[in-house]
Amino acid sequence: MTSPISSIGATPTPAAAGGGDGGLRKAAEAFEAVILRQLMASMRQAKLGDDILGSSATDNFREMADARTADSLAAMRQFGIADMVERQFRGQLGGHAGRIGGGVQ
């Protein structure tokens, strides 16, 4: 069976590999990816000059490449955004993390 593109290169953590609240971890990583996509889009808007080869196709390709890069960066968990979000929600869930985490998608 093939794996989704977003999981290639990411090392599975114990919770994501079948732990009780892997859904919370995945949601936190997805949130971090959204933040990183917005950051990259803002950086792309800060142009110093005109792109002589620019077109809507090039822009679409760059957006897709940026989205893939953001997903990969979020999976590596180097920025800490996903860890903070996960920690915050884990504290709010308290003892309910085992019951709720696996079924949320």
ZADO-1210 file (C-alpha; in nm, 4 decimals, padded with zeros to 6 digits):
<atoms>
<atom x="00.0000" y="00.0000" z="00.0000" code="MET" pos="1"/>
<atom x="00.1286" y="00.3481" z="-00.0745" code="THR" pos="2"/>
<atom x="00.1568" y="00.6200" z="00.1851" code="SER" pos="3"/>
<atom x="00.0358" y="00.9780" z="00.1432" code="PRO" pos="4"/>
<atom x="00.2885" y="01.2322" z="00.0198" code="ILE" pos="5"/>
<atom x="00.2677" y="01.4332" z="00.3422" code="SER" pos="6"/>
<atom x="00.3996" y="01.1396" z="00.5463" code="SER" pos="7"/>
<atom x="00.7101" y="01.0741" z="00.3353" code="ILE" pos="8"/>
<atom x="01.0249" y="01.1691" z="00.5208" code="GLY" pos="9"/>
<atom x="00.8490" y="01.2129" z="00.8542" code="ALA" pos="10"/>
<atom x="00.9573" y="00.9809" z="01.1306" code="THR" pos="11"/>
<atom x="00.6564" y="00.8465" z="01.3152" code="PRO" pos="12"/>
<atom x="00.6419" y="00.9317" z="01.6815" code="THR" pos="13"/>
<atom x="00.5013" y="00.6834" z="01.9343" code="PRO" pos="14"/>
<atom x="00.1631" y="00.8597" z="01.9568" code="ALA" pos="15"/>
<atom x="00.1307" y="00.8928" z="01.5793" code="ALA" pos="16"/>
<atom x="00.2362" y="00.5320" z="01.5241" code="ALA" pos="17"/>
<atom x="-00.0701" y="00.3995" z="01.7025" code="GLY" pos="18"/>
<atom x="-00.0922" y="00.5803" z="02.0322" code="GLY" pos="19"/>
<atom x="-00.4170" y="00.6893" z="02.1887" code="GLY" pos="20"/>
<atom x="-00.4195" y="01.0553" z="02.0835" code="ASP" pos="21"/>
<atom x="-00.2536" y="01.0513" z="01.7418" code="GLY" pos="22"/>
<atom x="-00.5424" y="01.2623" z="01.6114" code="GLY" pos="23"/>
<atom x="-00.4440" y="01.5488" z="01.8393" code="LEU" pos="24"/>
<atom x="-00.0828" y="01.5275" z="01.7211" code="ARG" pos="25"/>
<atom x="-00.1884" y="01.5260" z="01.3551" code="LYS" pos="26"/>
<atom x="-00.4227" y="01.8207" z="01.4083" code="ALA" pos="27"/>
<atom x="-00.1462" y="02.0176" z="01.5795" code="ALA" pos="28"/>
<atom x="00.0913" y="01.9446" z="01.2902" code="GLU" pos="29"/>
<atom x="-00.1747" y="02.0491" z="01.0397" code="ALA" pos="30"/>
<atom x="-00.2216" y="02.3769" z="01.2276" code="PHE" pos="31"/>
<atom x="00.1543" y="02.4371" z="01.2216" code="GLU" pos="32"/>
<atom x="00.1552" y="02.3675" z="00.8456" code="ALA" pos="33"/>
<atom x="-00.1173" y="02.6308" z="00.7939" code="VAL" pos="34"/>
<atom x="00.0863" y="02.8877" z="00.9872" code="ILE" pos="35"/>
<atom x="00.3989" y="02.8029" z="00.7856" code="LEU" pos="36"/>
<atom x="00.2061" y="02.8294" z="00.4557" code="ARG" pos="37"/>
<atom x="00.0890" y="03.1777" z="00.5523" code="GLN" pos="38"/>
<atom x="00.4429" y="03.2740" z="00.6503" code="LEU" pos="39"/>
<atom x="00.5801" y="03.1519" z="00.3186" code="MET" pos="40"/>
<atom x="00.3042" y="03.3307" z="00.1240" code="ALA" pos="41"/>
<atom x="00.3922" y="03.6553" z="00.3019" code="SER" pos="42"/>
<atom x="00.7579" y="03.6077" z="00.2150" code="MET" pos="43"/>
<atom x="00.6678" y="03.5479" z="-00.1504" code="ARG" pos="44"/>
<atom x="00.4716" y="03.8750" z="-00.1603" code="GLN" pos="45"/>
<atom x="00.7779" y="04.0728" z="-00.0529" code="ALA" pos="46"/>
<atom x="00.9309" y="04.0949" z="-00.4019" code="LYS" pos="47"/>
<atom x="01.2165" y="04.3279" z="-00.4811" code="LEU" pos="48"/>
<atom x="01.1502" y="04.3301" z="-00.8538" code="GLY" pos="49"/>
<atom x="00.9265" y="04.2026" z="-01.1302" code="ASP" pos="50"/>
<atom x="00.9452" y="03.8394" z="-01.2318" code="ASP" pos="51"/>
<atom x="01.0097" y="03.8362" z="-01.6068" code="ILE" pos="52"/>
<atom x="00.9141" y="03.4701" z="-01.6382" code="LEU" pos="53"/>
<atom x="00.6132" y="03.4936" z="-01.4060" code="GLY" pos="54"/>
<atom x="00.2740" y="03.3568" z="-01.4996" code="SER" pos="55"/>
<atom x="-00.0292" y="03.2197" z="-01.3234" code="SER" pos="56"/>
<atom x="00.0995" y="02.8653" z="-01.3848" code="ALA" pos="57"/>
<atom x="00.4289" y="02.9517" z="-01.2163" code="THR" pos="58"/>
<atom x="00.2427" y="03.1070" z="-00.9246" code="ASP" pos="59"/>
<atom x="00.0268" y="02.7961" z="-00.8861" code="ASN" pos="60"/>
<atom x="00.3321" y="02.5705" z="-00.8934" code="PHE" pos="61"/>
<atom x="00.5073" y="02.7835" z="-00.6310" code="ARG" pos="62"/>
<atom x="00.1994" y="02.7705" z="-00.4069" code="GLU" pos="63"/>
<atom x="00.1897" y="02.3901" z="-00.4345" code="MET" pos="64"/>
<atom x="00.5631" y="02.3651" z="-00.3644" code="ALA" pos="65"/>
<atom x="00.5286" y="02.5984" z="-00.0665" code="ASP" pos="66"/>
<atom x="00.2388" y="02.3910" z="00.0696" code="ALA" pos="67"/>
<atom x="00.4436" y="02.0714" z="00.0392" code="ARG" pos="68"/>
<atom x="00.7420" y="02.2375" z="00.2052" code="THR" pos="69"/>
<atom x="00.5220" y="02.3644" z="00.4896" code="ALA" pos="70"/>
<atom x="00.3795" y="02.0143" z="00.5421" code="ASP" pos="71"/>
<atom x="00.7301" y="01.8676" z="00.5537" code="SER" pos="72"/>
<atom x="00.8532" y="02.1323" z="00.7968" code="LEU" pos="73"/>
<atom x="00.5519" y="02.0803" z="01.0223" code="ALA" pos="74"/>
<atom x="00.6107" y="01.7024" z="01.0233" code="ALA" pos="75"/>
<atom x="00.9677" y="01.7607" z="01.1464" code="MET" pos="76"/>
<atom x="00.8262" y="01.9623" z="01.4410" code="ARG" pos="77"/>
<atom x="01.1262" y="02.1969" z="01.4511" code="GLN" pos="78"/>
<atom x="00.9347" y="02.5224" z="01.5005" code="PHE" pos="79"/>
<atom x="00.7542" y="02.4132" z="01.8167" code="GLY" pos="80"/>
<atom x="00.4117" y="02.5460" z="01.7177" code="ILE" pos="81"/>
<atom x="00.2571" y="02.1981" z="01.7016" code="ALA" pos="82"/>
<atom x="00.4139" y="02.1055" z="02.0360" code="ASP" pos="83"/>
<atom x="00.2647" y="02.4128" z="02.2043" code="MET" pos="84"/>
<atom x="-00.0798" y="02.3532" z="02.0544" code="VAL" pos="85"/>
<atom x="-00.0696" y="01.9861" z="02.1490" code="GLU" pos="86"/>
<atom x="00.0440" y="02.0662" z="02.5035" code="ARG" pos="87"/>
<atom x="-00.2329" y="02.3235" z="02.5452" code="GLN" pos="88"/>
<atom x="-00.5105" y="02.0911" z="02.4289" code="PHE" pos="89"/>
<atom x="-00.3704" y="01.7953" z="02.6196" code="ARG" pos="90"/>
<atom x="-00.3924" y="02.0057" z="02.9357" code="GLY" pos="91"/>
<atom x="-00.7528" y="02.1000" z="02.8593" code="GLN" pos="92"/>
<atom x="-00.8500" y="01.7395" z="02.7864" code="LEU" pos="93"/>
<atom x="-00.6894" y="01.6127" z="03.1054" code="GLY" pos="94"/>
<atom x="-00.8028" y="01.2580" z="03.1679" code="GLY" pos="95"/>
<atom x="-01.0272" y="01.2522" z="02.8598" code="HIS" pos="96"/>
<atom x="-00.7365" y="01.2306" z="02.6119" code="ALA" pos="97"/>
<atom x="-00.7511" y="00.8518" z="02.5857" code="GLY" pos="98"/>
<atom x="-01.1226" y="00.8496" z="02.5014" code="ARG" pos="99"/>
<atom x="-01.1366" y="01.1429" z="02.2591" code="ILE" pos="100"/>
<atom x="-00.8032" y="01.1505" z="02.0756" code="GLY" pos="101"/>
<atom x="-00.8273" y="00.8456" z="01.8501" code="GLY" pos="102"/>
<atom x="-01.1651" y="00.9241" z="01.6963" code="GLY" pos="103"/>
<atom x="-01.1127" y="01.2898" z="01.6030" code="VAL" pos="104"/>
<atom x="-01.0170" y="01.3526" z="01.2408" code="GLN" pos="105"/>
</atoms>
